[in-house]
């Protein structure tokens, strides 16, 4: 039996941005797929869960010109044109949010569909700057592969081309074929994540900076305390954390000693060569800064006018009990 085509959930030409974001909250889109299963280097399942449950506002997402995704969205049409010129294939926009015919939580909004080609049906457009291009040195990054396999799962299509513009001047085209084993596993893992959304229970933190941001947003703190002395698992985690902190402190000290030894040996030189690498040690350009203390003394009214209150943040402080007494770290 052949694969069923995707359902056309909503026409995006009739949606404003807020309405489109609301539709996205109703399922896992292709750009969410890697985050949902813990394979996105920029976003954790926990942070994605906050967005899907409406606990954080994602309406400002991609709006800053400092965000690489802003440029990705802006340059998408040009990447599509360049793909057509490079491959002699025709593409067109599909102005719709698509839905998997069986798993309703799986959504997709593909960049372009390839017209009149038997071997490829979807085009995914990407851009990568100087830093991001490093992730493409060995081909399509894993999180993008997951995104494309999600699209193939939703649409029932066989293959997609990923066209990536590297550093604004080099276009690469990579073919990704449908992988049934990957898709089967992807559906299972995405379903597990979606259960967290439907049951309004957060997925576990994964140790990433994204998860740390999510925890700071989710739990603001109060003056209560909890007693985990009878919880063997959490007590073991605490002991492991204290031990690791001690090891990290010792390693940091060793690293600093080695660094200082090399700095001392370099003297005034700005570069040192070694058998397996090199060190550069240059002075940065002179900069300027505002002396806020003097400004406040000379013009207190101006400082008061432009002073804004900044909410405090929670500080994670460890105190371990030893035979010698309490030890803070």
Buried (B, 14 or more C-beta within 10 A) or exposed (E): EEBEEBBEBBEBEEBEEEEBBEBBEBBBBBBBBBBBBBBBBEBBBBBBBBBBBEBBEBEEBBEEEEEBBBBBBEBBEEBBEBBBEEBEBEBEBBEBBBBBBEBEBBBBBBBBBBEEBEEBBBBBBBBBBEEBBEBBEEEBBEBBBBBBBBBBBBBBBBBBBBBBBBEEEEBBBBEBEBBEEBBEEBBEBBBEBBEBBEEEEBBEBBEBEBBBBBBEEBEEEEEEEEEEEEEEEEEEEBEEBBEEEEEEEEEEEEEEEEEEEEEEEBEEEEEBEEEEEEBEBEEEEEEEEEEEEEEEEEEEEEBEEEEEEEEEEEEEEEEBEEEEEEEEE
